[in-house]
């Protein structure tokens, strides 16, 4: 994109970077809060301290539900450990040593503060040479930012489809009983590393146990009900013809182990690029917490009734809030089409060693013939 100035109202370019604290930062995960990108130039510039003061004061230690401040230096500080000590959930420090991030935002050699709204669109671009003064202008802007749920001036609703009565209660009870009898295994998540997709387990980000459904008759019963009761709604409201379903699993979020899933998107690595829609089908309703939240659209919780589904784009940022009481059982497939299956096959070469390759002739077809074969 070169060094052209970014335009107000445009979507912000995403980037990933390692912070001085040694953690990986993905900008897209910070959606759902006001995000401040402080391009501060060289860390030894004496002016940086004064210009960054209002930003550092706004970054409340231990809290990141309203505002996130990312300080981006052009070089590595002489004492990065001292700056890393000041970092926390609402503040991160990055050394943009190759200038790639600054170039994305037209900030190469031009210190400035850029503010993003909760949907990661650019709403302010304040240079250090601002006529009214950079620090003063930034301070006034931060003080004027409304709560995230009021960021657009009108209530927001996530583009999620709730469809009741997808799996009948008898099948839900069967699946819950099957899980209670057999139990589940620790559930990981996919992440790309060194160009390869692998499964990782990190209980800070995800705490859930899954049971793979291996009984063909049970798989066929699930596929048949989803094909007849859920796919027509997806075709009508999302105008997409689902032909395949990924993952026959029973998942359990347990309050005894702090079940949750931190904010994420479901299609951002090679092993998941084929996914179009996620479906969250609740198998029970006697639990507290453990709701879906779509941070880009506020903090409203979403929950399907027992046997019902929530369907949403795999590109949507979402999280599963911590479960406070009981257990939540759910059937959690991904839905896609034949063209996506071809992409998934091509991406087999990008899977890490030990990851099971995909077979296009596997048991993922959602057609009448496949449901009864």
PyMOL commands that set and color helices and strands:
alter all, ss='L'
color gray80, all
select helices_A, chain A and resi 27-30+46-58+80-84+100-104+134-144+148-150+169-182+216-229+231-238+255-257+295-297+338-350+368-371
alter helices_A, ss='H'
color red, helices_A
select strands_A, chain A and resi 16-18+24-26+34-41+67-73+91-95+112-116+122-127+161-163+185-186+189-193+196-200+206-207+209-212+244-246+249-254+260-264+277-282+288-289+292-293+301-302+309-313+318-320+323-325+327-331+334-336
alter strands_A, ss='S'
color yellow, strands_A
deselect
rebuild
show_as cartoon
